[in-house]
């Protein structure tokens, strides 16, 4: 499947599921204290840089974008699905939400203090992920931070694995493999959180949050 075909398939699938998805996930952070803690740490390191502008890429119905704003960031959302963006705009009319592709962002070079990609790179075909990470690097200011969330593969011998996502084709990633791709893109890992699957989880996969920083010129 080509990049264009993968994006089109994902967009169409989320357009069809937008209303149900919004109902299911709008309040998800309420019962996920570890996720809230990671987002809070992300907001703190971004704010400390003096540039609180953040893009929530793959924002879905906008609930996480709104949460980042509550944490003091100037966050806006981007999603490939027009129906998802419409849902987000309806729910949070005071916030900005744009239709767009993570692989070709309509954002100037080096203007963001932070980028959040929370369970959105899972729909990027493995051969296309390096280019997407390079796009994240392009829009981040030097010293800016990326927080990326994804489902983990079964081990380092499986750098990627396809899994049966309810909405669109999706991939699990080896955390070490994805961290290596980040380094190649100029994004150095700062921290990671591994959340073990819980009995109530719909899928019994480890969940990973990787926090990375864009390297400043002349710095490691």
Secondary structure, 3 states (H helix, E strand, C coil): CCHHHHHHHHHHHHHHHHHHHHHHHCCHHHHCHHHHHHHHHHHHHHHHCCCCEEEEECCCCCHHHHHHHHCCCEEEEEECCHHHHHHHHHHCCCCCEEECECCECCCCCCCEEEEEEECCHHHCCHHHHHHHHHHHHHHEEEEEEEEEEEEECCCCCCCEEEECCCCCCEEEECHHHHHHHHHHCCEEEEEEEEECCCCCCCCCCCEEEEEEEECCCCCC
